[in-house]
């Protein structure tokens, strides 16, 4: 039993040697591909010092800052609306009334299945041609709200059934059971998934590029295509800068989620001895 696994047989010496060779060859192939990409971009003068000169200009810095603020504005609005919509749809899916459950289930399944890019573009063309902000926000809210609804519903259903049954035995109504017993316990388990979906919402704000909303990616495109240097247009430097900003925002949001989760766990641990 020590030399085998429930799921697969432990590889022997020959299999280990073969896997090592394949791993080395794959690594060499990846490095070769990266080197080819680097040389192609270097030959196109994308890594010369002149390509980075535009970032010293005030108007370029202001353009990036404005795009960042517009991205955060969309994200903040869409995140709040998606959480509210998700809570309402989750409550509807958990309702005792069948028509309410049916309608909410249909809404969730429809917007989860709808490609987000198509939804944003359709909203923009149909209703928000003069104001792409709301086309982007509503599209993000509908899609991510449907996903958040499933996260919230799953988190509530994951609470042991005995918790709700005990609360009902005390004479509490369903609303009281949900708000005072089930939801507070479910929040700790739901929080990582909720924050993870918020990270997805943040990254999806870049789809505003398609409907010409001046978010961060659109600002980067304007900078790259309108700022000429002696060696050409700085597409790769702009991509590196904009990508780094997106990565930083996502890491900060993830760190915030870990901090909130840690505080909630410490609070729960402090309350447990007192309850005992």
C-alpha positions as CSV (number, residue, x, y, z in Angstrom):
1,X,0.0,0.0,0.0
2,X,2.9,2.4,0.7
3,X,4.0,2.2,-3.0
4,X,0.6,2.9,-4.6
5,X,-2.2,5.4,-4.6
6,X,-5.9,5.0,-4.6
7,X,-6.2,7.1,-7.8
8,X,-3.0,6.0,-9.7
9,X,0.0,3.8,-9.5
10,X,3.2,5.5,-8.3
11,X,5.6,5.8,-11.2
12,X,8.6,3.6,-11.2
13,X,12.2,4.5,-12.0
14,X,11.7,4.4,-15.8
15,X,8.5,6.4,-15.6
16,X,10.1,9.0,-13.4
17,X,13.1,9.3,-15.8
18,X,10.7,9.7,-18.7
19,X,8.6,12.3,-16.9
20,X,11.8,14.2,-16.1
21,X,12.9,14.2,-19.7
22,X,9.5,15.3,-20.9
23,X,9.4,18.1,-18.3
24,X,12.9,19.3,-19.3
25,X,11.9,19.3,-23.0
26,X,8.7,21.1,-22.3
27,X,10.6,23.7,-20.3
28,X,13.1,24.2,-23.1
29,X,10.2,24.6,-25.5
30,X,8.6,27.3,-23.4
31,X,11.8,29.1,-22.9
32,X,12.4,29.0,-26.7
33,X,9.0,30.4,-27.4
34,X,9.5,33.2,-24.9
35,X,12.9,34.0,-26.4
36,X,11.3,34.1,-29.9
37,X,8.6,36.5,-28.7
38,X,11.3,38.7,-27.0
39,X,13.5,38.8,-30.0
40,X,10.6,39.6,-32.3
41,X,9.5,42.5,-30.1
42,X,13.1,43.6,-29.6
43,X,13.6,43.7,-33.4
44,X,10.5,45.9,-33.6
45,X,12.2,48.3,-31.1
46,X,9.6,47.8,-28.5
47,X,12.1,47.6,-25.6
48,X,14.2,50.7,-26.4
49,X,14.5,53.6,-24.0
50,X,12.7,55.9,-26.4
51,X,9.5,53.7,-26.0
52,X,9.3,54.6,-22.3
53,X,9.8,58.4,-22.8
54,X,6.1,59.1,-23.3
55,X,5.4,58.1,-19.7
56,X,7.4,61.2,-18.5
57,X,4.8,63.5,-20.1
58,X,2.1,64.9,-17.8
59,X,-0.7,64.4,-20.2
60,X,0.1,60.7,-20.5
61,X,0.2,60.3,-16.7
62,X,-3.1,62.2,-16.4
63,X,-4.6,60.0,-19.1
64,X,-3.6,56.8,-17.2
65,X,-4.9,58.3,-13.9
66,X,-8.2,59.3,-15.4
67,X,-8.6,55.8,-16.9
68,X,-7.8,54.3,-13.5
69,X,-10.4,56.4,-11.8
70,X,-13.1,55.6,-14.4
71,X,-12.3,51.9,-14.0
72,X,-12.7,52.1,-10.2
73,X,-15.9,54.1,-10.6
74,X,-17.4,51.4,-12.9
75,X,-16.1,48.6,-10.6
76,X,-17.5,50.2,-7.4
77,X,-20.9,50.8,-8.9
78,X,-21.1,47.3,-10.5
79,X,-19.8,45.6,-7.4
80,X,-22.4,47.2,-5.2
81,X,-25.3,46.5,-7.6
82,X,-24.2,42.9,-8.3
83,X,-24.1,42.2,-4.5
84,X,-27.5,43.7,-4.0
85,X,-28.9,41.8,-7.0
86,X,-27.2,38.6,-6.0
87,X,-28.7,38.8,-2.5
88,X,-32.2,39.4,-3.9
89,X,-32.0,36.6,-6.4
90,X,-30.6,34.2,-3.8
91,X,-33.5,35.1,-1.5
92,X,-35.9,34.5,-4.3
93,X,-34.3,31.1,-5.1
94,X,-34.6,30.1,-1.5
95,X,-38.2,31.3,-1.3
96,X,-41.0,29.0,-0.2
97,X,-43.2,30.3,-3.1
98,X,-42.7,28.4,-6.2
99,X,-43.5,31.2,-8.7
100,X,-40.8,33.4,-7.1
101,X,-38.3,30.5,-7.2
102,X,-39.1,29.8,-10.9
103,X,-38.7,33.5,-11.9
104,X,-35.4,34.0,-10.0
105,X,-34.0,30.7,-11.3
106,X,-34.8,31.7,-14.9
107,X,-33.2,35.1,-14.4
108,X,-30.0,33.6,-12.8
109,X,-29.6,30.9,-15.5
110,X,-30.3,33.3,-18.4
111,X,-27.7,35.9,-17.3
112,X,-25.1,33.4,-16.3
113,X,-25.4,31.8,-19.7
114,X,-25.3,35.0,-21.7
115,X,-21.8,36.0,-22.9
116,X,-20.9,39.1,-21.0
117,X,-19.4,40.9,-24.0
118,X,-22.5,40.4,-26.1
119,X,-24.7,41.6,-23.2
120,X,-22.6,44.8,-22.7
121,X,-22.5,45.5,-26.5
122,X,-26.3,44.9,-26.8
123,X,-27.1,47.2,-23.9
124,X,-24.8,49.9,-25.4
125,X,-26.3,49.7,-28.8
126,X,-29.9,49.5,-27.6
127,X,-30.2,51.9,-24.7
128,X,-26.9,53.6,-23.7
129,X,-25.2,54.8,-26.9
130,X,-24.8,58.3,-25.4
131,X,-23.8,57.0,-22.0
132,X,-21.6,53.9,-22.2
133,X,-21.0,54.0,-18.5
134,X,-24.4,52.5,-17.7
135,X,-24.2,50.0,-20.5
136,X,-21.0,48.6,-18.9
137,X,-22.3,48.9,-15.3
138,X,-25.6,47.2,-16.0
139,X,-24.0,44.4,-18.1
140,X,-21.5,43.7,-15.3
141,X,-24.2,43.9,-12.6
142,X,-26.5,41.4,-14.3
143,X,-23.9,38.8,-15.1
144,X,-21.9,39.0,-11.8
145,X,-25.1,39.5,-9.8
146,X,-26.3,36.1,-11.1
147,X,-23.1,34.5,-10.2
148,X,-23.1,36.1,-6.7
149,X,-26.7,34.8,-6.3
150,X,-25.5,31.2,-6.7
151,X,-22.5,31.8,-4.3
152,X,-24.9,33.2,-1.7
153,X,-27.4,30.5,-2.1
154,X,-24.8,27.8,-1.9
155,X,-23.3,29.3,1.2
156,X,-26.6,29.4,3.0
157,X,-27.4,25.8,2.0
158,X,-24.1,24.8,3.3
159,X,-25.0,25.7,6.9
160,X,-26.0,22.6,8.8
161,X,-29.7,22.0,8.6
162,X,-29.9,21.7,12.4
163,X,-29.2,25.4,12.8
164,X,-32.3,26.4,10.9
165,X,-34.5,23.7,12.4
166,X,-33.5,24.8,15.9
167,X,-34.3,28.4,15.1
168,X,-37.7,27.4,13.7
169,X,-38.3,25.4,16.8
170,X,-37.9,28.5,18.9
171,X,-40.7,30.1,16.9
172,X,-38.7,32.4,14.7
173,X,-40.1,33.3,11.2
174,X,-38.1,32.4,8.1
175,X,-36.9,36.0,7.6
176,X,-35.6,36.0,11.2
177,X,-33.9,32.6,10.7
178,X,-32.2,33.8,7.6
179,X,-31.0,37.2,8.9
180,X,-30.0,36.1,12.4
181,X,-28.9,32.5,12.1
182,X,-28.1,31.3,8.6
183,X,-26.7,34.3,6.8
184,X,-24.2,35.3,9.6
185,X,-22.8,31.7,9.6
186,X,-22.7,31.5,5.9
187,X,-20.9,34.8,5.4
188,X,-17.5,33.3,6.5
189,X,-17.7,30.5,4.0
190,X,-19.0,32.7,1.2
191,X,-16.6,35.5,1.6
192,X,-13.6,34.0,-0.4
193,X,-15.9,33.1,-3.3
194,X,-17.6,36.5,-3.2
195,X,-14.3,38.4,-3.2
196,X,-13.0,36.1,-6.0
197,X,-16.0,37.1,-8.1
198,X,-15.4,40.8,-7.3
199,X,-11.9,40.3,-8.7
200,X,-13.5,38.9,-11.9
201,X,-15.8,42.0,-12.0
202,X,-12.8,44.3,-11.7
203,X,-11.0,42.6,-14.6
204,X,-14.2,42.6,-16.7
205,X,-14.3,46.4,-16.5
206,X,-11.8,46.2,-19.4
207,X,-14.7,45.2,-21.7
208,X,-15.7,48.8,-21.7
209,X,-13.0,49.1,-24.3
210,X,-15.4,47.7,-26.8
211,X,-18.1,50.4,-26.3
212,X,-15.5,53.2,-26.1
213,X,-15.9,53.8,-22.4
214,X,-12.7,55.6,-21.3
215,X,-11.6,53.1,-18.7
216,X,-7.9,52.0,-18.2
217,X,-7.5,49.7,-21.2
218,X,-9.1,52.2,-23.5
219,X,-6.8,54.9,-22.2
220,X,-3.9,52.7,-22.8
221,X,-5.0,52.1,-26.4
222,X,-5.2,55.8,-27.0
223,X,-1.8,56.5,-25.5
224,X,-0.2,53.7,-27.6
225,X,-1.8,54.6,-30.9
226,X,-1.4,58.4,-30.5
227,X,2.0,58.8,-28.9
228,X,4.8,58.4,-31.5
229,X,8.4,57.9,-30.6
230,X,11.5,57.8,-32.8
231,X,11.3,54.0,-32.7
232,X,7.5,53.7,-33.3
233,X,4.4,53.5,-31.2
234,X,4.9,52.1,-27.6
235,X,2.4,49.3,-27.6
236,X,4.4,46.9,-25.5
237,X,5.4,49.4,-22.8
238,X,1.8,50.6,-22.5
239,X,0.7,46.9,-22.2
240,X,3.2,46.3,-19.4
241,X,2.1,49.4,-17.5
242,X,-1.6,48.8,-17.8
243,X,-1.2,45.1,-17.1
244,X,0.8,45.9,-13.9
245,X,-1.9,48.3,-12.7
246,X,-4.6,45.7,-13.2
247,X,-2.6,43.0,-11.4
248,X,-1.9,45.4,-8.5
249,X,-5.6,46.2,-8.2
250,X,-6.5,42.5,-8.1
251,X,-3.8,41.8,-5.5
252,X,-5.0,44.6,-3.3
253,X,-8.6,43.3,-3.5
254,X,-7.5,39.8,-2.7
255,X,-5.4,41.1,0.3
256,X,-8.5,43.0,1.5
257,X,-10.5,39.8,1.3
258,X,-7.9,37.9,3.4
259,X,-7.9,40.7,5.9
260,X,-11.7,40.7,6.3
261,X,-11.7,36.9,6.5
262,X,-9.0,36.9,9.2
263,X,-10.9,39.5,11.2
264,X,-14.2,37.5,11.0
265,X,-12.4,34.4,12.1
266,X,-10.8,36.1,15.0
267,X,-14.1,37.6,16.0
268,X,-15.8,34.2,15.8
269,X,-13.0,32.7,18.0
270,X,-13.5,35.4,20.6
271,X,-17.2,34.9,20.7
272,X,-17.0,31.1,21.1
273,X,-15.6,30.9,24.7
274,X,-18.1,33.5,25.8
275,X,-21.0,31.5,24.3
276,X,-19.7,28.4,26.0
